[in-house]
Amino acid sequence: MTGLAWLLAFACGIAAGLAVLVAQELRYEARMRAPRCMTCGGQHHMHAAHK
């Protein structure tokens, strides 16, 4: 039983580590994406010129 409990704890640790890595990757992707423009609805940088 002790081996099974150790294996379960190890699997939970691996799952938590992977969840942290996925969350960091999603935050990085969201930060690097160009925001949606309030004027034209396109995606470009914050101070883009509108003609």
VMD Tcl script that builds the backbone (N, CA, C; Angstrom):
set m [mol new atoms 153]
animate dup $m
set s [atomselect $m all]
$s set {name element resname resid chain x y z} {
  {N N MET 1 A 0.821 -1.198 0.000}
  {CA C MET 1 A 0.000 0.000 0.000}
  {C C MET 1 A 0.864 1.261 0.000}
  {N N THR 2 A 2.001 1.226 0.653}
  {CA C THR 2 A 2.858 2.404 0.723}
  {C C THR 2 A 3.387 2.784 -0.659}
  {N N GLY 3 A 3.724 1.768 -1.435}
  {CA C GLY 3 A 4.203 2.033 -2.794}
  {C C GLY 3 A 3.130 2.670 -3.651}
  {N N LEU 4 A 1.899 2.225 -3.477}
  {CA C LEU 4 A 0.788 2.793 -4.241}
  {C C LEU 4 A 0.528 4.244 -3.828}
  {N N ALA 5 A 0.620 4.535 -2.547}
  {CA C ALA 5 A 0.433 5.910 -2.077}
  {C C ALA 5 A 1.554 6.806 -2.598}
  {N N TRP 6 A 2.794 6.292 -2.608}
  {CA C TRP 6 A 3.912 7.063 -3.126}
  {C C TRP 6 A 3.728 7.346 -4.607}
  {N N LEU 7 A 3.265 6.349 -5.356}
  {CA C LEU 7 A 3.039 6.514 -6.789}
  {C C LEU 7 A 1.930 7.529 -7.054}
  {N N LEU 8 A 0.878 7.495 -6.236}
  {CA C LEU 8 A -0.208 8.464 -6.383}
  {C C LEU 8 A 0.280 9.880 -6.078}
  {N N ALA 9 A 1.076 10.046 -5.035}
  {CA C ALA 9 A 1.617 11.360 -4.697}
  {C C ALA 9 A 2.554 11.855 -5.793}
  {N N PHE 10 A 3.365 10.974 -6.348}
  {CA C PHE 10 A 4.271 11.335 -7.437}
  {C C PHE 10 A 3.484 11.777 -8.671}
  {N N ALA 11 A 2.417 11.048 -9.001}
  {CA C ALA 11 A 1.587 11.398 -10.159}
  {C C ALA 11 A 0.901 12.750 -9.948}
  {N N CYS 12 A 0.451 13.022 -8.723}
  {CA C CYS 12 A -0.174 14.321 -8.432}
  {C C CYS 12 A 0.843 15.453 -8.558}
  {N N GLY 13 A 2.072 15.217 -8.131}
  {CA C GLY 13 A 3.121 16.224 -8.270}
  {C C GLY 13 A 3.439 16.508 -9.724}
  {N N ILE 14 A 3.513 15.464 -10.530}
  {CA C ILE 14 A 3.763 15.634 -11.972}
  {C C ILE 14 A 2.619 16.416 -12.617}
  {N N ALA 15 A 1.390 16.077 -12.268}
  {CA C ALA 15 A 0.226 16.768 -12.838}
  {C C ALA 15 A 0.221 18.247 -12.441}
  {N N ALA 16 A 0.553 18.536 -11.193}
  {CA C ALA 16 A 0.595 19.932 -10.747}
  {C C ALA 16 A 1.696 20.703 -11.474}
  {N N GLY 17 A 2.848 20.080 -11.678}
  {CA C GLY 17 A 3.931 20.729 -12.404}
  {C C GLY 17 A 3.555 21.025 -13.842}
  {N N LEU 18 A 2.896 20.086 -14.485}
  {CA C LEU 18 A 2.455 20.306 -15.868}
  {C C LEU 18 A 1.398 21.399 -15.936}
  {N N ALA 19 A 0.510 21.456 -14.957}
  {CA C ALA 19 A -0.508 22.509 -14.937}
  {C C ALA 19 A 0.135 23.887 -14.811}
  {N N VAL 20 A 1.172 23.992 -13.998}
  {CA C VAL 20 A 1.878 25.267 -13.848}
  {C C VAL 20 A 2.550 25.659 -15.159}
  {N N LEU 21 A 3.181 24.697 -15.828}
  {CA C LEU 21 A 3.836 25.000 -17.110}
  {C C LEU 21 A 2.831 25.452 -18.163}
  {N N VAL 22 A 1.682 24.800 -18.225}
  {CA C VAL 22 A 0.653 25.180 -19.200}
  {C C VAL 22 A 0.118 26.574 -18.884}
  {N N ALA 23 A -0.114 26.872 -17.610}
  {CA C ALA 23 A -0.616 28.195 -17.229}
  {C C ALA 23 A 0.386 29.282 -17.589}
  {N N GLN 24 A 1.670 29.037 -17.358}
  {CA C GLN 24 A 2.691 30.028 -17.714}
  {C C GLN 24 A 2.740 30.244 -19.220}
  {N N GLU 25 A 2.616 29.172 -19.991}
  {CA C GLU 25 A 2.647 29.298 -21.449}
  {C C GLU 25 A 1.440 30.085 -21.958}
  {N N LEU 26 A 0.276 29.835 -21.392}
  {CA C LEU 26 A -0.922 30.563 -21.808}
  {C C LEU 26 A -0.816 32.049 -21.447}
  {N N ARG 27 A -0.256 32.361 -20.282}
  {CA C ARG 27 A -0.073 33.758 -19.905}
  {C C ARG 27 A 0.910 34.449 -20.835}
  {N N TYR 28 A 1.980 33.769 -21.212}
  {CA C TYR 28 A 2.975 34.337 -22.119}
  {C C TYR 28 A 2.350 34.608 -23.483}
  {N N GLU 29 A 1.580 33.640 -23.994}
  {CA C GLU 29 A 0.932 33.811 -25.304}
  {C C GLU 29 A -0.033 34.995 -25.280}
  {N N ALA 30 A -0.802 35.132 -24.213}
  {CA C ALA 30 A -1.772 36.225 -24.121}
  {C C ALA 30 A -1.058 37.572 -24.033}
  {N N ARG 31 A 0.081 37.611 -23.360}
  {CA C ARG 31 A 0.821 38.871 -23.218}
  {C C ARG 31 A 1.463 39.279 -24.537}
  {N N MET 32 A 1.912 38.338 -25.341}
  {CA C MET 32 A 2.620 38.651 -26.571}
  {C C MET 32 A 1.678 38.927 -27.750}
  {N N ARG 33 A 0.410 38.560 -27.624}
  {CA C ARG 33 A -0.544 38.755 -28.721}
  {C C ARG 33 A -0.914 40.233 -28.825}
  {N N ALA 34 A -1.057 40.729 -30.037}
  {CA C ALA 34 A -1.458 42.122 -30.242}
  {C C ALA 34 A -2.914 42.295 -29.806}
  {N N PRO 35 A -3.219 43.381 -29.099}
  {CA C PRO 35 A -4.589 43.584 -28.618}
  {C C PRO 35 A -5.552 43.938 -29.749}
  {N N ARG 36 A -6.832 43.660 -29.511}
  {CA C ARG 36 A -7.867 43.998 -30.488}
  {C C ARG 36 A -8.145 45.503 -30.412}
  {N N CYS 37 A -8.193 46.139 -31.571}
  {CA C CYS 37 A -8.362 47.585 -31.660}
  {C C CYS 37 A -9.809 47.975 -31.368}
  {N N MET 38 A -9.987 49.055 -30.596}
  {CA C MET 38 A -11.333 49.543 -30.280}
  {C C MET 38 A -11.922 50.352 -31.446}
  {N N THR 39 A -11.076 50.839 -32.359}
  {CA C THR 39 A -11.541 51.671 -33.461}
  {C C THR 39 A -11.973 50.838 -34.665}
  {N N CYS 40 A -11.083 49.959 -35.120}
  {CA C CYS 40 A -11.371 49.219 -36.350}
  {C C CYS 40 A -11.671 47.742 -36.106}
  {N N GLY 41 A -11.402 47.217 -34.929}
  {CA C GLY 41 A -11.681 45.815 -34.633}
  {C C GLY 41 A -10.577 44.862 -35.035}
  {N N GLY 42 A -9.517 45.377 -35.673}
  {CA C GLY 42 A -8.401 44.526 -36.081}
  {C C GLY 42 A -7.443 44.290 -34.927}
  {N N GLN 43 A -6.491 43.410 -35.157}
  {CA C GLN 43 A -5.473 43.161 -34.140}
  {C C GLN 43 A -4.166 43.779 -34.594}
  {N N HIS 44 A -3.726 44.818 -33.907}
  {CA C HIS 44 A -2.452 45.448 -34.192}
  {C C HIS 44 A -1.955 46.124 -32.928}
  {N N HIS 45 A -0.802 46.728 -33.008}
  {CA C HIS 45 A -0.199 47.311 -31.815}
  {C C HIS 45 A -1.004 48.494 -31.294}
  {N N MET 46 A -0.774 48.822 -30.034}
  {CA C MET 46 A -1.577 49.789 -29.323}
  {C C MET 46 A -1.594 51.170 -29.994}
  {N N HIS 47 A -0.467 51.635 -30.480}
  {CA C HIS 47 A -0.384 52.999 -31.016}
  {C C HIS 47 A -0.326 53.025 -32.541}
  {N N ALA 48 A -1.048 52.129 -33.171}
  {CA C ALA 48 A -1.070 52.105 -34.633}
  {C C ALA 48 A -1.873 53.303 -35.158}
  {N N ALA 49 A -1.430 53.841 -36.282}
  {CA C ALA 49 A -2.104 54.999 -36.856}
  {C C ALA 49 A -3.356 54.542 -37.604}
  {N N HIS 50 A -4.442 55.277 -37.459}
  {CA C HIS 50 A -5.663 55.032 -38.213}
  {C C HIS 50 A -5.856 56.180 -39.187}
  {N N LYS 51 A -6.029 55.831 -40.452}
  {CA C LYS 51 A -6.190 56.873 -41.471}
  {C C LYS 51 A -7.649 57.102 -41.756}
}
mol reanalyze $m
mol bondsrecalc $m
mol representation Tube
mol addrep $m
